[in-house]
Amino acid sequence: MPSRTALILAAAALLSVLPVVVAHGDEHMDMSGHDSPHPQTKDDGPLRSYWSLSEHVVLMYWHIGLEILAWVVILPVGKFCVPFATT
């Protein structure tokens, strides 16, 4: 059972938030977005991806290789060996 002090602190915290909640009153805002402006879309041709940037293809292959190395080798070693290490 919670102590009397904990109950008093919880009640005080609840009462301190009450004015903020009451300050909003009966505001009924329409959050549906029916009146929001619709963005203009224009067709820029075919979709581009990172793979179409030939100057960065080597960098992307290095990134993929290092991610695979991290997930397969480094992270399991860190997960299973570090917690058992003694200081």
MOPAC internal coordinates of N, CA, C and O (Angstrom, degrees):
PM7 1SCF
backbone

  N    0.0000 0     0.00 0     0.00 0    0    0    0
  C    1.4489 1     0.00 0     0.00 0    1    0    0
  C    1.5235 1   109.03 1     0.00 0    2    1    0
  O    1.2310 1   120.27 1   -46.18 1    3    2    1
  N    1.3423 1   117.10 1   133.82 1    3    2    1
  C    1.4605 1   119.47 1  -179.12 1    5    3    2
  C    1.5285 1   111.58 1   -65.78 1    6    5    3
  O    1.2310 1   121.46 1   -31.97 1    7    6    5
  N    1.3002 1   114.82 1   148.03 1    7    6    5
  C    1.4574 1   118.94 1   179.86 1    9    7    6
  C    1.5260 1   110.33 1   -72.86 1   10    9    7
  O    1.2310 1   121.81 1   -15.36 1   11   10    9
  N    1.3112 1   114.15 1   164.64 1   11   10    9
  C    1.4606 1   120.36 1  -178.73 1   13   11   10
  C    1.5236 1   110.94 1   -64.09 1   14   13   11
  O    1.2310 1   120.27 1   143.23 1   15   14   13
  N    1.3221 1   117.08 1   -36.77 1   15   14   13
  C    1.4580 1   121.44 1   179.66 1   17   15   14
  C    1.5255 1   110.88 1   -64.33 1   18   17   15
  O    1.2310 1   120.45 1   139.41 1   19   18   17
  N    1.3393 1   116.75 1   -40.59 1   19   18   17
  C    1.4606 1   120.23 1   179.32 1   21   19   18
  C    1.5210 1   110.60 1   -65.00 1   22   21   19
  O    1.2310 1   119.97 1   140.10 1   23   22   21
  N    1.3114 1   117.67 1   -39.90 1   23   22   21
  C    1.4621 1   121.12 1   178.26 1   25   23   22
  C    1.5248 1   111.46 1   -65.52 1   26   25   23
  O    1.2310 1   120.59 1   140.33 1   27   26   25
  N    1.3182 1   116.48 1   -39.67 1   27   26   25
  C    1.4676 1   120.11 1   178.84 1   29   27   26
  C    1.5247 1   110.29 1   -66.12 1   30   29   27
  O    1.2310 1   120.14 1   138.16 1   31   30   29
  N    1.3357 1   117.34 1   -41.84 1   31   30   29
  C    1.4676 1   120.56 1   178.67 1   33   31   30
  C    1.5313 1   111.20 1   -65.36 1   34   33   31
  O    1.2310 1   120.10 1   140.67 1   35   34   33
  N    1.3312 1   117.41 1   -39.33 1   35   34   33
  C    1.4594 1   120.48 1   178.61 1   37   35   34
  C    1.5240 1   110.59 1   -65.72 1   38   37   35
  O    1.2310 1   120.11 1   138.70 1   39   38   37
  N    1.3231 1   117.40 1   -41.30 1   39   38   37
  C    1.4606 1   120.96 1   178.46 1   41   39   38
  C    1.5282 1   110.76 1   -65.60 1   42   41   39
  O    1.2310 1   120.21 1   140.12 1   43   42   41
  N    1.3319 1   117.21 1   -39.88 1   43   42   41
  C    1.4631 1   120.80 1   178.65 1   45   43   42
  C    1.5317 1   110.63 1   -64.81 1   46   45   43
  O    1.2310 1   120.31 1   140.04 1   47   46   45
  N    1.3230 1   117.02 1   -39.96 1   47   46   45
  C    1.4566 1   119.84 1   178.17 1   49   47   46
  C    1.5191 1   111.01 1   -64.89 1   50   49   47
  O    1.2310 1   120.61 1   138.87 1   51   50   49
  N    1.3235 1   116.44 1   -41.13 1   51   50   49
  C    1.4652 1   120.54 1   178.80 1   53   51   50
  C    1.5216 1   110.67 1   -65.17 1   54   53   51
  O    1.2310 1   120.10 1   137.78 1   55   54   53
  N    1.3098 1   117.41 1   -42.22 1   55   54   53
  C    1.4617 1   120.65 1   179.96 1   57   55   54
  C    1.5226 1   112.25 1   -69.33 1   58   57   55
  O    1.2310 1   119.82 1   152.03 1   59   58   57
  N    1.3316 1   117.95 1   -27.97 1   59   58   57
  C    1.4593 1   119.42 1   179.15 1   61   59   58
  C    1.5331 1   111.31 1   -73.56 1   62   61   59
  O    1.2310 1   119.81 1   156.37 1   63   62   61
  N    1.3201 1   117.97 1   -23.63 1   63   62   61
  C    1.4608 1   121.77 1   179.19 1   65   63   62
  C    1.5203 1   111.02 1   -87.93 1   66   65   63
  O    1.2310 1   119.87 1   158.85 1   67   66   65
  N    1.3069 1   117.85 1   -21.15 1   67   66   65
  C    1.4555 1   122.40 1  -175.23 1   69   67   66
  C    1.5291 1   113.79 1   -56.05 1   70   69   67
  O    1.2310 1   117.73 1   136.32 1   71   70   69
  N    1.3410 1   121.93 1   -43.68 1   71   70   69
  C    1.4686 1   120.06 1   178.96 1   73   71   70
  C    1.5362 1   113.40 1   -60.77 1   74   73   71
  O    1.2310 1   120.31 1   145.82 1   75   74   73
  N    1.3091 1   117.02 1   -34.18 1   75   74   73
  C    1.4578 1   120.06 1   179.12 1   77   75   74
  C    1.5259 1   110.43 1   -67.17 1   78   77   75
  O    1.2310 1   120.81 1   140.15 1   79   78   77
  N    1.3184 1   116.06 1   -39.85 1   79   78   77
  C    1.4597 1   120.39 1  -179.71 1   81   79   78
  C    1.5248 1   110.33 1   -69.50 1   82   81   79
  O    1.2310 1   120.07 1   137.97 1   83   82   81
  N    1.3092 1   117.48 1   -42.03 1   83   82   81
  C    1.4632 1   121.53 1  -178.08 1   85   83   82
  C    1.5250 1   110.81 1   -69.95 1   86   85   83
  O    1.2310 1   119.73 1   151.59 1   87   86   85
  N    1.3176 1   118.12 1   -28.41 1   87   86   85
  C    1.4651 1   121.43 1  -176.70 1   89   87   86
  C    1.5223 1   112.39 1   -61.97 1   90   89   87
  O    1.2310 1   120.07 1   155.34 1   91   90   89
  N    1.3176 1   117.48 1   -24.66 1   91   90   89
  C    1.4556 1   119.51 1   179.75 1   93   91   90
  C    1.5200 1   112.71 1   -76.82 1   94   93   91
  O    1.2310 1   119.67 1   156.90 1   95   94   93
  N    1.2797 1   118.24 1   -23.10 1   95   94   93
  C    1.4593 1   121.87 1   174.78 1   97   95   94
  C    1.5118 1   113.55 1    59.41 1   98   97   95
  O    1.2310 1   121.03 1    40.71 1   99   98   97
  N    1.3436 1   115.63 1  -139.29 1   99   98   97
  C    1.4531 1   121.81 1  -177.53 1  101   99   98
  C    1.5181 1   111.51 1  -103.52 1  102  101   99
  O    1.2310 1   120.38 1  -135.39 1  103  102  101
  N    1.2976 1   116.87 1    44.61 1  103  102  101
  C    1.4549 1   119.43 1   177.69 1  105  103  102
  C    1.5216 1   108.52 1   -70.91 1  106  105  103
  O    1.2310 1   120.94 1   -55.92 1  107  106  105
  N    1.3124 1   115.82 1   124.08 1  107  106  105
  C    1.4589 1   120.12 1   176.49 1  109  107  106
  C    1.5180 1   107.21 1  -116.73 1  110  109  107
  O    1.2310 1   121.28 1   -80.19 1  111  110  109
  N    1.3233 1   115.16 1    99.81 1  111  110  109
  C    1.4510 1   119.34 1  -178.58 1  113  111  110
  C    1.5192 1   108.98 1   -98.84 1  114  113  111
  O    1.2310 1   121.41 1   -38.38 1  115  114  113
  N    1.3216 1   114.90 1   141.62 1  115  114  113
  C    1.4533 1   120.56 1   177.46 1  117  115  114
  C    1.5270 1   107.73 1   -86.36 1  118  117  115
  O    1.2310 1   120.32 1   -71.05 1  119  118  117
  N    1.3200 1   117.00 1   108.95 1  119  118  117
  C    1.4539 1   122.01 1  -177.78 1  121  119  118
  C    1.5190 1   111.64 1  -100.79 1  122  121  119
  O    1.2310 1   120.04 1  -162.28 1  123  122  121
  N    1.3194 1   117.54 1    17.72 1  123  122  121
  C    1.4574 1   119.68 1  -175.12 1  125  123  122
  C    1.5180 1   112.41 1   -76.21 1  126  125  123
  O    1.2310 1   119.28 1   152.86 1  127  126  125
  N    1.3014 1   118.99 1   -27.14 1  127  126  125
  C    1.4462 1   121.80 1   178.32 1  129  127  126
  C    1.5154 1   114.14 1    82.41 1  130  129  127
  O    1.2310 1   120.17 1  -165.11 1  131  130  129
  N    1.3324 1   117.28 1    14.89 1  131  130  129
  C    1.4652 1   119.39 1  -179.80 1  133  131  130
  C    1.5249 1   111.74 1   -67.29 1  134  133  131
  O    1.2310 1   119.95 1   150.48 1  135  134  133
  N    1.3219 1   117.71 1   -29.52 1  135  134  133
  C    1.4616 1   120.84 1  -177.10 1  137  135  134
  C    1.5228 1   112.99 1   -93.76 1  138  137  135
  O    1.2310 1   119.77 1  -179.64 1  139  138  137
  N    1.3244 1   118.04 1     0.36 1  139  138  137
  C    1.4574 1   119.55 1  -178.08 1  141  139  138
  C    1.5262 1   110.25 1   -74.72 1  142  141  139
  O    1.2310 1   120.43 1   -32.18 1  143  142  141
  N    1.3335 1   116.79 1   147.82 1  143  142  141
  C    1.4704 1   119.10 1   179.87 1  145  143  142
  C    1.5256 1   110.49 1   -68.55 1  146  145  143
  O    1.2310 1   120.65 1   -37.05 1  147  146  145
  N    1.3093 1   116.36 1   142.95 1  147  146  145
  C    1.4544 1   121.33 1   179.05 1  149  147  146
  C    1.5264 1   108.64 1   -91.45 1  150  149  147
  O    1.2310 1   120.18 1   -46.51 1  151  150  149
  N    1.3277 1   117.26 1   133.49 1  151  150  149
  C    1.4662 1   119.38 1  -177.38 1  153  151  150
  C    1.5250 1   111.37 1   -67.90 1  154  153  151
  O    1.2310 1   121.81 1   -34.24 1  155  154  153
  N    1.3182 1   114.14 1   145.76 1  155  154  153
  C    1.4570 1   120.15 1   177.15 1  157  155  154
  C    1.5280 1   108.31 1   -79.44 1  158  157  155
  O    1.2310 1   120.24 1   -51.81 1  159  158  157
  N    1.2990 1   117.14 1   128.19 1  159  158  157
  C    1.4531 1   120.53 1   177.34 1  161  159  158
  C    1.5166 1   109.16 1  -108.20 1  162  161  159
  O    1.2310 1   121.01 1   -42.42 1  163  162  161
  N    1.3159 1   115.67 1   137.58 1  163  162  161
  C    1.4528 1   119.18 1   176.36 1  165  163  162
  C    1.5140 1   108.27 1  -127.58 1  166  165  163
  O    1.2310 1   120.63 1   -31.53 1  167  166  165
  N    1.2917 1   116.40 1   148.47 1  167  166  165
  C    1.4497 1   122.26 1  -176.87 1  169  167  166
  C    1.5254 1   109.36 1   -88.49 1  170  169  167
  O    1.2310 1   120.73 1   -64.42 1  171  170  169
  N    1.3316 1   116.21 1   115.58 1  171  170  169
  C    1.4529 1   121.26 1   179.86 1  173  171  170
  C    1.5279 1   111.90 1   -98.85 1  174  173  171
  O    1.2310 1   120.01 1  -162.59 1  175  174  173
  N    1.2981 1   117.58 1    17.41 1  175  174  173
  C    1.4558 1   120.58 1  -178.86 1  177  175  174
  C    1.5234 1   110.46 1    93.79 1  178  177  175
  O    1.2310 1   120.58 1    23.05 1  179  178  177
  N    1.3225 1   116.49 1  -156.95 1  179  178  177
  C    1.4652 1   119.24 1  -177.55 1  181  179  178
  C    1.5295 1   111.02 1   -67.85 1  182  181  179
  O    1.2310 1   121.17 1   -28.53 1  183  182  181
  N    1.3187 1   115.37 1   151.47 1  183  182  181
  C    1.4575 1   120.32 1   179.17 1  185  183  182
  C    1.5194 1   109.96 1   -68.15 1  186  185  183
  O    1.2310 1   121.19 1   -40.17 1  187  186  185
  N    1.3205 1   115.32 1   139.83 1  187  186  185
  C    1.4557 1   120.36 1   179.28 1  189  187  186
  C    1.5157 1   108.75 1  -103.31 1  190  189  187
  O    1.2310 1   120.62 1   -27.77 1  191  190  189
  N    1.3035 1   116.43 1   152.23 1  191  190  189
  C    1.4524 1   121.24 1   176.46 1  193  191  190
  C    1.5254 1   108.65 1  -130.84 1  194  193  191
  O    1.2310 1   120.69 1    -5.52 1  195  194  193
  N    1.3171 1   116.29 1   174.48 1  195  194  193
  C    1.4587 1   120.18 1   178.08 1  197  195  194
  C    1.5197 1   111.36 1   -65.36 1  198  197  195
  O    1.2310 1   120.41 1   151.55 1  199  198  197
  N    1.3269 1   116.81 1   -28.45 1  199  198  197
  C    1.4563 1   120.20 1  -178.57 1  201  199  198
  C    1.5280 1   111.68 1   -68.92 1  202  201  199
  O    1.2310 1   119.91 1   160.91 1  203  202  201
  N    1.3168 1   117.79 1   -19.09 1  203  202  201
  C    1.4582 1   119.31 1   178.87 1  205  203  202
  C    1.5296 1   111.84 1   -80.91 1  206  205  203
  O    1.2310 1   119.91 1   170.65 1  207  206  205
  N    1.3044 1   117.78 1    -9.35 1  207  206  205
  C    1.4610 1   121.81 1   177.54 1  209  207  206
  C    1.5268 1   108.61 1   -89.35 1  210  209  207
  O    1.2310 1   120.39 1   -86.44 1  211  210  209
  N    1.3042 1   116.86 1    93.56 1  211  210  209
  C    1.4648 1   121.13 1  -171.40 1  213  211  210
  C    1.5263 1   112.94 1   -64.48 1  214  213  211
  O    1.2310 1   119.46 1   153.03 1  215  214  213
  N    1.3141 1   118.63 1   -26.97 1  215  214  213
  C    1.4605 1   119.23 1  -177.93 1  217  215  214
  C    1.5266 1   112.73 1   -73.27 1  218  217  215
  O    1.2310 1   119.87 1   165.58 1  219  218  217
  N    1.3491 1   117.85 1   -14.42 1  219  218  217
  C    1.4613 1   120.57 1  -178.97 1  221  219  218
  C    1.5186 1   113.28 1  -112.32 1  222  221  219
  O    1.2310 1   119.56 1  -172.27 1  223  222  221
  N    1.3201 1   118.45 1     7.73 1  223  222  221
  C    1.4588 1   120.88 1  -176.49 1  225  223  222
  C    1.5298 1   111.50 1   -64.57 1  226  225  223
  O    1.2310 1   119.45 1   139.87 1  227  226  225
  N    1.3279 1   118.66 1   -40.13 1  227  226  225
  C    1.4636 1   121.74 1   179.97 1  229  227  226
  C    1.5237 1   110.28 1   -64.58 1  230  229  227
  O    1.2310 1   120.57 1   139.62 1  231  230  229
  N    1.3088 1   116.52 1   -40.38 1  231  230  229
  C    1.4581 1   120.92 1   178.20 1  233  231  230
  C    1.5308 1   110.76 1   -62.45 1  234  233  231
  O    1.2310 1   120.18 1   140.68 1  235  234  233
  N    1.3254 1   117.25 1   -39.32 1  235  234  233
  C    1.4718 1   120.35 1   179.07 1  237  235  234
  C    1.5248 1   111.02 1   -67.36 1  238  237  235
  O    1.2310 1   119.90 1   141.13 1  239  238  237
  N    1.3462 1   117.79 1   -38.87 1  239  238  237
  C    1.4678 1   119.99 1   177.33 1  241  239  238
  C    1.5262 1   111.13 1   -65.01 1  242  241  239
  O    1.2310 1   120.08 1   140.22 1  243  242  241
  N    1.3261 1   117.44 1   -39.78 1  243  242  241
  C    1.4631 1   120.58 1   176.10 1  245  243  242
  C    1.5311 1   110.78 1   -62.51 1  246  245  243
  O    1.2310 1   120.52 1   138.10 1  247  246  245
  N    1.3147 1   116.61 1   -41.90 1  247  246  245
  C    1.4642 1   120.61 1   179.41 1  249  247  246
  C    1.5264 1   110.19 1   -61.44 1  250  249  247
  O    1.2310 1   120.03 1   133.91 1  251  250  249
  N    1.3229 1   117.54 1   -46.09 1  251  250  249
  C    1.4657 1   121.03 1   179.91 1  253  251  250
  C    1.5240 1   110.37 1   -63.35 1  254  253  251
  O    1.2310 1   120.27 1   137.48 1  255  254  253
  N    1.3228 1   117.10 1   -42.52 1  255  254  253
  C    1.4618 1   120.18 1   179.03 1  257  255  254
  C    1.5148 1   112.86 1   -63.08 1  258  257  255
  O    1.2310 1   120.50 1   137.24 1  259  258  257
  N    1.3221 1   116.65 1   -42.76 1  259  258  257
  C    1.4669 1   119.79 1   179.06 1  261  259  258
  C    1.5222 1   111.71 1   -68.50 1  262  261  259
  O    1.2310 1   119.98 1   145.27 1  263  262  261
  N    1.3346 1   117.65 1   -34.73 1  263  262  261
  C    1.4648 1   119.62 1   175.90 1  265  263  262
  C    1.5210 1   111.17 1   -64.03 1  266  265  263
  O    1.2310 1   120.40 1   135.76 1  267  266  265
  N    1.3228 1   116.83 1   -44.24 1  267  266  265
  C    1.4658 1   120.38 1   178.91 1  269  267  266
  C    1.5207 1   110.01 1   -62.40 1  270  269  267
  O    1.2310 1   120.18 1   136.15 1  271  270  269
  N    1.3235 1   117.26 1   -43.85 1  271  270  269
  C    1.4620 1   121.11 1   177.91 1  273  271  270
  C    1.5281 1   111.11 1   -60.31 1  274  273  271
  O    1.2310 1   120.46 1   137.67 1  275  274  273
  N    1.3190 1   116.73 1   -42.33 1  275  274  273
  C    1.4605 1   120.17 1  -179.68 1  277  275  274
  C    1.5224 1   111.21 1   -65.33 1  278  277  275
  O    1.2310 1   119.72 1   134.08 1  279  278  277
  N    1.3381 1   118.15 1   -45.92 1  279  278  277
  C    1.4648 1   120.76 1  -177.35 1  281  279  278
  C    1.5204 1   112.56 1   -69.85 1  282  281  279
  O    1.2310 1   119.88 1   146.96 1  283  282  281
  N    1.3257 1   117.83 1   -33.04 1  283  282  281
  C    1.4632 1   120.10 1  -174.08 1  285  283  282
  C    1.5246 1   112.10 1   -91.52 1  286  285  283
  O    1.2310 1   119.56 1   147.11 1  287  286  285
  N    1.3290 1   118.44 1   -32.89 1  287  286  285
  C    1.4594 1   120.18 1  -173.55 1  289  287  286
  C    1.5215 1   112.15 1  -113.29 1  290  289  287
  O    1.2310 1   120.14 1   120.36 1  291  290  289
  N    1.3099 1   117.33 1   -59.64 1  291  290  289
  C    1.4608 1   120.85 1  -168.82 1  293  291  290
  C    1.5236 1   112.55 1   -69.63 1  294  293  291
  O    1.2310 1   119.73 1   133.19 1  295  294  293
  N    1.3211 1   118.12 1   -46.81 1  295  294  293
  C    1.4637 1   119.75 1  -177.63 1  297  295  294
  C    1.5266 1   113.33 1   -65.77 1  298  297  295
  O    1.2310 1   118.49 1   136.36 1  299  298  297
  N    1.3408 1   120.47 1   -43.64 1  299  298  297
  C    1.4726 1   118.10 1   176.13 1  301  299  298
  C    1.5226 1   112.96 1   -62.36 1  302  301  299
  O    1.2310 1   119.76 1   142.05 1  303  302  301
  N    1.3228 1   118.07 1   -37.95 1  303  302  301
  C    1.4674 1   119.99 1   177.93 1  305  303  302
  C    1.5200 1   109.80 1   -63.30 1  306  305  303
  O    1.2310 1   120.35 1   136.14 1  307  306  305
  N    1.3099 1   116.93 1   -43.86 1  307  306  305
  C    1.4594 1   120.35 1   178.32 1  309  307  306
  C    1.5125 1   112.50 1   -65.30 1  310  309  307
  O    1.2310 1   120.33 1   143.68 1  311  310  309
  N    1.3106 1   116.97 1   -36.32 1  311  310  309
  C    1.4693 1   121.07 1  -178.34 1  313  311  310
  C    1.5213 1   111.61 1   -70.77 1  314  313  311
  O    1.2310 1   120.23 1   138.59 1  315  314  313
  N    1.3286 1   117.17 1   -41.41 1  315  314  313
  C    1.4601 1   119.79 1  -172.17 1  317  315  314
  C    1.5068 1   113.72 1   -96.83 1  318  317  315
  O    1.2310 1   119.07 1   158.95 1  319  318  317
  N    1.3150 1   119.38 1   -21.05 1  319  318  317
  C    1.4666 1   120.22 1  -175.81 1  321  319  318
  C    1.5219 1   114.11 1  -103.10 1  322  321  319
  O    1.2310 1   119.72 1   144.50 1  323  322  321
  N    1.3007 1   118.15 1   -35.50 1  323  322  321
  C    1.4671 1   120.63 1  -175.20 1  325  323  322
  C    1.5236 1   112.58 1   -66.89 1  326  325  323
  O    1.2310 1   118.32 1   138.79 1  327  326  325
  N    1.3560 1   120.80 1   -41.21 1  327  326  325
  C    1.4702 1   117.99 1  -179.05 1  329  327  326
  C    1.5310 1   112.99 1   -63.22 1  330  329  327
  O    1.2310 1   119.84 1   157.34 1  331  330  329
  N    1.3429 1   117.91 1   -22.66 1  331  330  329
  C    1.4685 1   120.07 1  -178.06 1  333  331  330
  C    1.5154 1   112.39 1   -92.34 1  334  333  331
  O    1.2310 1   120.12 1   175.72 1  335  334  333
  N    1.3157 1   117.37 1    -4.28 1  335  334  333
  C    1.4695 1   120.20 1  -179.67 1  337  335  334
  C    1.5192 1   109.83 1   -71.05 1  338  337  335
  O    1.2310 1   121.09 1   -38.98 1  339  338  337
  N    1.3058 1   115.51 1   141.02 1  339  338  337
  C    1.4732 1   119.43 1   177.75 1  341  339  338
  C    1.5124 1   108.86 1  -103.27 1  342  341  339
  O    1.2310 1   121.57 1   -30.28 1  343  342  341
  N    1.3163 1   114.59 1   149.72 1  343  342  341
  C    1.4692 1   118.71 1  -179.20 1  345  343  342
  C    1.4924 1   111.17 1  -102.85 1  346  345  343
  O    1.2310 1   120.10 1   180.00 1  347  346  345

